[in-house]
Amino acid sequence: MTEFWLISAPGEKNCQQTWDKMNTATAQTNLSTNHKFNIPELKVGTLDILVGLSDELAKLDSFVESVVRKVAQYMADVLEDSRDKVQENLLANGVDLVTYVTRFHWDMAKYPIKQSLKNISEIMSKQVSQIDNDLKARASAYNSLKGNLQSLERKNVGSLLTRSLADIVKKEDFVLDSEYLITLLVVVPKTSYPDWEKTYETLSEMVVPRSTKLLFEDQDSGLFSVTLFRKAIDDFKHKARENKFMVRDFQYNEEEMKADKEEMTRLSTDKKKQFGPLVRWLKVNFSEAFIAWIHIKALRVFTESVLRYSVYKMVAKLNFQHHYSSLQCHVIIQKLFLYADLLLKNFLCIIINAENSFCETLPFKCFG
């Protein structure tokens, strides 16, 4: 598990001195691995704008995080039995998430720094909102297709009492097109096979002698056919139920059975066709959402730093990858910047879980 903090602290004479001070303090106890987190000089704007933007960015941060989570989780859902491949698909700008965070550089093309902070945040908001809306639409369509296919597949598995019999029986198992005779299908527990053989001809009148045949077996039961006169159906079903033999409600219809098989084939083919493009879309848009999320973290660091320290150029920004407990880190940092109003907020505490490649954030309280 890898955890990151973004820390903004007042500089010494210059930012490099603050960086060196942090490295020296953490190196003594191997407390963390530190990385510079480069944020360009953005347009500051007025104090009122910064104060308002601070609240808006907190909400945007939470929203974008939720979208990142949803895309990652849906990737795992779509990959189903190939969840071991989730990690290789959840990348940011073509690299793993840890590498992206530790080597972060502001994307000037996506988020031009000549724009105001407000405009940049709106660009991010619109971008991620579009991803969220597209995800809902794509997930709804794919889930509907997947659900319909699973529904048909479930009919072909399970107990003989409930499963579809279309793939079990054959045309020659039935007496068809007879005005007087009909073939019924009966589920008989394996322990009751002898009883069935002894009694089926006498369960009701008009049962054709020696007409029963074992068509299929599962672990618990067998499917038998039996032929009788149509006028005896109700009486036979009643007597069979009394003897714990279950008559299935089934009529052999080649056209319906063919239509069901064709529908399953069509749904399976459609699912395979949609699978590849959907995974590619999720991969691309996870990257876009994650990149936007880290840029929002950078905006929050910038905005809060200017509000706290006034002079932006006197702020050192650190990407702090800690190895020990949060409490130890808090103690060291408090001692290190005791003279200053330390800013350690819930800007970035990302966990990269190698088991399922799911990125999570943990909130940290502001202290100083």
N, C-alpha and C positions, 0 to 999 in steps of 0.2 A: 504494500500500500504506500503510495507516494502522496504527500500532502504539501501544498504550497500556501504561503501567505504573501500578500502584497503589502509592503510596508513603506510608508512615506514618512520621512523624518527631516527636521530642519538641518540644513547643511552646516558644516564648519565654515572655514574660509572658502571652501569650494566643495562640490558634491563628492569629489574623489576622496577627500579626507573622511567624510562620513562613511563612504563605502569601505575604505581601509579599516576604519574603526570597527565596523560591524564584522568584517572578515577576521580581524585579530581576535575579537571577543569570542566568536563562535568556533574558531579553529582550535582554541585551547581545549575545548571539551568535545570536539567533533559534533557540535550541536546541530549543525546544518550545513547544507551546501547552498551558497548564495549566488544569485545571478542578477545582473543588471536588467532592469525592466525599462526599456527605452520608450519614453513618451515625447513626441515632438512639442514644440512651443505652439500651443493652440490659442485661438482668440479668446481672451478672457471675458470681455463684456462687462456689464455693470454688476454691482453687488446684488441688486434685486434679481437680475437674471440668474446669477449663480445660485442664490438661495432657492429660487423656484426650481431650477434645474436639478439641484441636489435631491429634492423629493421625487421628481419625475424619473431621475436615473435609478433611484432605488426600486421604484415600481417596474421600470423597464428591465432592470437586472433580473428581478424575480420572474417576470414574464418570459424573457429569453431563456433563462435557465429551464423553465418548465418545457419550453419547446425543444431544447436540446435533449432533455430527458425523454420526451415523448418520441422523438425521432430515433434515439438510441434504443429505447425499449421496443419500438415497432420493428426496428431492424432485427432484433433478437426474435421477435414473434414470427416474422416472415421467414427467417432462416430455419426455424423449427428444429429439425434434427441436426442441423449444421451449425449449432450455436458456437462451436469451437472456432468458427470463422468470423464471429462478430468483431473481434478485436482488429483483424486485418482490414475490416471495412469501415471502422470508426476512426477516421484520420482527419487531420486538419491541415489543409493545404498540402496534402500528400505525405505528411509525416505523422508519427504518433503524437498523442496529445501532450505527453511530457516534453518531447522535443519542441513542439510548437510553443508551449508556455515558457520554457527556459530560454528560447531564442526569439522571443517576441519582438517584432518590429511593426510599427504602424503601417497599415496599408493605405498609401496615399491615393491610389487609384480608386478604391472603394469609398474612402472617407476623406475627401480633400480637406486639408487643414486650413485652407483659406476660407472655408465655410465657418459660420458661427457654431458654437457648441450646441445650440438649440437645433440648428439644421442638421448637424451630424447625427444627433440622437434621433431625429425624425427619420433620417435615411435608414438608420439601423432598425427603428421600430417598424417602418413600412416593409423592409426586407424580410424581417423575421415573421411579421404578421402574414405576409404572403406565403411563406413557407408553412406556417401553421394552418392556413386555410387550404392550401394544396394537400397537405398531409391528411387533413380530415376527409377531403373528397376522394383521394386515392385509397386511403384506408377503408373507407366505406364501401367503395366499389370492389376492392380485393376481398374484404371480409365477407361481403355478400356472396361472391363467387365461391370462396372457400367454404362458407357455411352450407351453401346448396350442395356442393360436392360431398362434404362430410356427411350431410343428411342422407344422401343416396348411398354412400359407402357404409354407413351404420346399418342400413337395411340388409346388407349382405353379410353381416357378422352377428354374433350373439347366439342366443338360444333358439332352438327350433320353434319355440312357442311364439317368437316375435319376429325373427329375421325373414327377409324375403326368400321365397322359394323358387324364384324365377331361374336362378342359375343352378338349381339342384335337379329339377324335374325335366323330363323330356316328353315330347308329344306322344311317344308310344306307351307312356305310363298311364294314359287316360283313354277312356271310352268317350269319343267325341261324336257330336252330331247324331245322338240317339234320342228319340222321343221319350223312351222309357227308362233307360239306364243312365247312371252318373257315377263318376269316380270321385271319392272323397279322400283327403289326405289326413292322416291321424298321427299325432305325436304320442309315442308310447315310452314311458320310462324304461330304461334298460332292465331294471329289476322285474318289470312286468311283462317282458316278452312272452314267457310261457303262458301267462294268463290271457294275453291277447290272442295267441294262436288257438287257445282252447275255446275262447268265448266269442270271438268277433262274429262268427256266423249266426250266433243265437242272440246277439244284442237286440235285434229286432227282426221282424219278418222281412222277406224279400231281399236278403243279402245273398249275393252270388257266391256259392261255395268255392273254396280254394282260390278266391280272387285277390287275397292280400299279398303284398310284395314289399320287402324292405328296400326303400329307395336311397336312404342316407342315414348316417349316424353322426352324432357328436359325442362329447364326453358323457352326457347324462341320458340322452334319449335317442330314439330312432324314429324316422319318418316312414310310415307304412301307407300304402294305397289300399283301398278296398272299394269294390263295385257293388252297387245295390240299385233297387228301383227308386225312382225319384219320389214316389209317394211315401217312402219309408224314411226320408231324410231326417225329419224332425224327431221321430221316435228313436232313430239310431243315435243322433247327437245327444239326446237326453240320457239314454242308457250308457253311452260311452263316457259321458261326464260323470255319471254315478260310479263308474269303474276306474276313474282317474285317467281316462284316455281323452286327449284333447283334439277335437276335430278342427283343423285349420280352415278358415274361410278363404278359399282360393279357387279361382276359375282360370283354366288354361286359356290364355289369349296371346297368340303369337305377336300380334301387332303391338299390344301394350308392352309386352316384354322387350320387343325390339326397340320400341321408343325409349324405354327406360335405359337400355344399354347405350343407345346412341346419345342420350342426354348426358350420361356419365362420361362417355368418351369426349363429348364436346366440352363439358365443364373442365375435365382434366387437361385437355389441350389448351383451353383458354387460360387456365391457371399457369401452365408452363410458359405460355406466351407472355403473360403479364409479369411473371416472376423476375426475369432478368432486368427489364426496364425499371421495375419498381425498386429492386435492390440498388441499381445504379443511381436512381433518383434519391433514394435515402442516403447513399454514400455521399453524393455531391452536396445535398442540402444539410446533412449533419455537419459537414465541414463548414458550410456557409454560416450556419447558426452558431457553431462553436466559435468561429473566428469573430463573428459579431459580438458574441458574449464576452470574449476576452477584451475586445475593444471597448465595450461598455464598462468593464472593470477599470480599464485605463482612464476612461472619461471620469469615472467616479473618483479615482485617485487624484486626478488632476483638479477636478472641481473642489473636492474637500480639502486638498492641500492648499489651494489658493485661499479658500475661506479661512483656514486655520492659520496659515503662515504668511498670508498676504503676498509675499514676494515669491513668485513661482521659481525663480532661478536659484533660490536658496534651498530648494527641496531635493533631497536624494531619494531615489525610488529603488527599492530592492525587491527582488524576487527571492523569497526566503523558503528554501526547501528543508524543513526540519526533520531530524532523525529521531528525536526523543519526544517526551511528553509535551503537551501544550503548556503545562504549568512551568516546566523548566524554561521553555522559550519565553514565556511571559516575564519570568523573573530576570533573565539575562537582559532582555530588551529594556525593561524598566530601569535597571541599574545603568545600562549603557546610555540611555537618553533621559536620565533623571532631571537634568537641567531644563529640559524642553517639554513642551506640550506634545507628547507622543501621539501620533495618529496610527492606530492599529484597528482598523474597522473590518467589517465582514466583506471586504472587497474581493478577496480571493482565497478560498481554502478549498482546493480541488483535490478530490481523491480519485486516483486512477486505479480501479480494481481490476487486477490482471485476470481474475477468474471469469468475469463476464463482460469486461471492457465497458463498464457502465460508469459514466462520470457523475459524481455527486458533489454537492457543496455543503459545507457545514457552516452555520452562522457563528460569527465571533462578535462578542460585545465590544463596544468601543471603550477603551480605558486609557488613562494617561496619568 
